[in-house]
Amino acid sequence: MSNKILVVDDEPCILRSLQFQLERVGKLDVITAEDGEEAMKLIEKERPCLIFLDIMLPSKNGYEICRQIKTDPGLSDIHVIILSARGQINEISKGIELGADEYMTKPFDPSVVLERAKKILAGIT
């Protein structure tokens, strides 16, 4: 599996913040996408080991992306952490049922996000 991490969010400040924090960890290639269709193209081309995925995205929502990843045998081993402003129990349950490894709500503490990413990445290597 690659050392690539994909961050998918339509808010540029969140993309830049997460990219900066993750690149500080070292040996990670962080790529970004601002909408669902761009995300799927990058997922298929780049095969990231971990995706930080927003739910509310232009063109294709995060639930659709998560479902598509987890039902495709060629992609299903990719780990997904959902980062969303939607924090209701039914939203969280839906994300986990679709195969997300974690569901975190915005606003988030970058140090907690990094710890969760490190935990998942430690299981990969």
N, C-alpha and C positions, 0 to 999 in steps of 0.2 A: 504494500500500500504506500502511496505517496506521502510526502510531508506537506502537502498543500491543504490549506484551509480556505474555504469559500465563505465570505460574509455577504448575506443578501438582505438588503434593507433599502427602502426608498428615501431614507433620510441621510443625506451626505455626511452630516456631523457624526452620526452613529457609525457609518462605514469607516470614516477616517479614524475615529477614536478606537474602535476595535482593531482595525488594521495596525495602528501604532502600538497598542498594548500587546497584541499577539506577536508582532515582529520583534518586540523587546525580549520575548522568551527565547528567541534564537532558533536557527535551523528550520524555520517555518516559512513557506512561501504562501503569503496571504494574497488572495485574489478577491475581487468584489464584483457584485452585480446589483443594479438598482431596480430590476423588475423580474418577474417570474420567467418570462421567455428567455431573457439573457442568462438567467441563472441556469435553466435547463441546458442551454447550449454549452455553458462552461462546465457543468457537471458531466455531461457526456464527453466533452473534449479533454478536460483536465483531470477528471477522476479524483477529486479531493478526498482526503481521509475523514474530514470533519466539515460540517456546514453549520453556520449560525444563520438561522432562517427566521425572518419576520413573517407574520401571517398576512397582514394587509399590504399587498403589493399590486402594482399595476400589471395588467395582462394575464397573470395567473397567480392565485393566492398561495400562501405557504402550505396550507393543507393539501392542495392539489399537488404541489411539488413533493411534499413528504410522501404522499400516497404513491406517486409515480416512482420515486426512488425505491421505496420499500417493497413494491410489487414487481420490480424489474430485477431478475436474478443477477444481472450484470452490475447492478448498482446497489443492491440491498445491503451490502456490507459497509456502506458509507454511514458514518454516525451523524446524527442530526440533533442540534440543540436549538429549540425554538426560543426566540426572544421576541416577546409581543407585549403590546399595551393591553391586550385582552387577557384579563386574569380571572375570569369567572370559572367556576369549577367545571362547567360543561365544556368550555373552551380548552382547558388544560387536559381534561379527560379525552377529548377528541384528538388532541395532538399526540398524547401517549398511545392511544389506541391505534393511531396511524403509523406508529413505530418510532416516534421521536425518543431519543435517549434521555433528554431533559426538556423541561419547559420552564423558562424563566420569564418573569414579567418586567416590563419597563416601568419606571426607570430602574436600572440595575446598577449594582456595585461592580465596577470593572475587575476588582480583585477576586470577587466571587466567580465571575464569568471565567477568568483565567484559571482559577482552581478547578472548576468543572472541566474545562478544556484539557488541562494537564492530566486529570484523572482518566478521561477517556483516551487521550493519546498514550498514556502509560500502558494501557491495556492493549494497544495496537503494536507497540514496539517490542 
